[in-house]
């Protein structure tokens, strides 16, 4: 019961925070957020055959858990981080470092203790390095969009 409440809570709180995000920022950073979502879904897809983590229940529960993280905290987090830090690269890197450290170590520990999931062939350091490396990829993606897509910033 508690793991399900945590999953739903992540989606609701993350989604609710977007009401405070300026509409212009939402649309400006939506493409990079969709790209980030695809990267995270790729990791989730790989997690099933390689048993990166397990979720108590069946495959449906595992997919539900993955989708709650991807479309909850990762989706909203990407929008907020870009809104707050884009074009301030040092601040962007620092905020991503902090957020990924929090996810990989204290939050991961809490989620495992609350039996939301259990890491198997993926460790906390893998969480950190995977998602921190994604932050550089998606920053480059946003720069590319801004440079190559005509009328993007209007």
C-alpha positions in Angstrom: 0.0 0.0 0.0 2.8 2.5 0.9 4.7 1.9 -2.3 1.6 2.6 -4.4 0.9 5.8 -2.4 4.5 6.9 -3.0 4.3 6.3 -6.7 1.0 8.2 -7.1 2.3 10.9 -4.8 5.3 11.4 -7.0 3.1 11.9 -10.1 0.6 14.2 -8.3 3.2 16.4 -6.6 5.4 16.7 -9.7 2.4 17.4 -11.9 1.0 20.0 -9.4 4.3 21.8 -9.4 3.9 22.5 -13.1 1.0 24.8 -12.4 3.6 27.3 -11.1 5.9 27.0 -14.1 5.5 29.8 -16.6 3.6 28.6 -19.7 6.4 30.0 -22.0 9.0 27.9 -20.2 6.8 24.8 -20.4 6.5 25.0 -24.2 10.1 26.1 -24.6 11.5 23.1 -22.8 8.9 20.6 -23.7 11.0 19.1 -26.6 14.0 18.4 -24.3 11.7 17.1 -21.7 10.2 14.6 -24.2 13.7 13.6 -25.2 14.6 13.1 -21.6 11.5 11.0 -21.1 12.6 8.8 -24.0 16.1 8.3 -22.6 14.6 7.4 -19.2 12.1 5.0 -20.8 15.1 3.4 -22.6 16.7 2.7 -19.2 13.4 1.3 -17.9 13.1 -0.9 -21.0 16.6 -2.3 -20.4 15.9 -2.8 -16.7 13.5 -5.6 -17.4 15.8 -8.1 -19.3 18.9 -7.0 -17.3 17.1 -6.9 -14.0 18.4 -3.5 -13.0 15.8 -3.4 -10.3 12.8 -5.4 -9.2 9.4 -4.3 -8.0 7.2 -6.5 -5.9 4.3 -7.7 -7.9 4.1 -8.5 -11.6 5.4 -6.8 -14.8 2.4 -4.4 -14.7 3.5 -3.2 -11.3 7.1 -2.7 -12.6 5.9 -0.8 -15.6 3.5 1.3 -13.4 6.5 2.2 -11.1 8.7 3.1 -14.0 6.1 5.3 -15.6 5.4 7.1 -12.3 9.1 8.1 -12.0 9.5 9.0 -15.7 6.3 11.0 -16.1 6.4 12.3 -12.5 9.6 13.5 -11.1 11.8 13.2 -14.2 9.3 15.0 -16.5 8.6 17.9 -14.1 12.2 18.0 -12.8 13.6 18.4 -16.3 11.2 21.3 -17.0 12.0 23.0 -13.7 15.8 22.5 -14.0 15.9 24.0 -17.5 13.6 26.9 -16.5 15.8 27.8 -13.5 19.2 27.2 -15.0 19.3 27.1 -18.8 22.1 29.4 -20.2 23.8 29.3 -16.8 25.8 26.1 -17.4 27.7 26.0 -14.1 24.4 26.4 -12.2 22.8 23.7 -14.4 25.6 21.2 -13.8 25.6 22.0 -10.0 21.8 21.6 -9.7 21.9 18.3 -11.7 24.8 17.0 -9.6 22.8 17.7 -6.4 19.5 16.3 -7.7 21.2 13.1 -9.0 23.1 12.6 -5.8 19.9 13.0 -3.8 18.1 10.5 -6.1 21.0 8.0 -6.2 21.8 7.9 -2.5 19.4 9.1 0.2 16.2 8.8 -1.9 17.2 5.5 -3.3 17.8 4.2 0.2 14.4 5.4 1.4 12.6 4.0 -1.6 14.3 0.6 -1.1 13.5 0.6 2.7 9.8 1.4 1.8 9.8 -1.4 -0.7 9.0 0.7 -3.7 11.7 -1.2 -5.6 14.9 -3.1 -5.0 18.1 -2.5 -7.0 19.6 -5.8 -8.3 22.1 -5.3 -11.2 22.0 -1.5 -10.9 23.6 0.2 -8.0 23.3 3.7 -6.5 26.4 4.8 -8.3 24.9 3.6 -11.6 21.8 5.7 -11.0 24.0 8.7 -10.4 26.3 8.3 -13.4 23.5 7.3 -15.8 21.3 10.3 -15.1 24.1 12.8 -14.5 25.5 11.8 -18.0 22.0 12.3 -19.4 22.1 15.9 -18.1 24.9 16.7 -20.5 23.3 15.0 -23.4 20.0 16.8 -22.9 21.7 20.2 -22.4 23.3 19.7 -25.8 20.0 18.7 -27.3 18.4 21.9 -26.0 21.3 24.0 -27.5 20.9 22.2 -30.8 17.1 22.9 -30.9 17.7 26.6 -30.1 20.3 26.9 -32.8 18.7 24.8 -35.6 15.0 25.3 -35.3 13.9 28.6 -36.9 11.7 30.9 -34.8 12.1 28.6 -31.8 12.5 31.4 -29.2 9.5 33.5 -30.3 
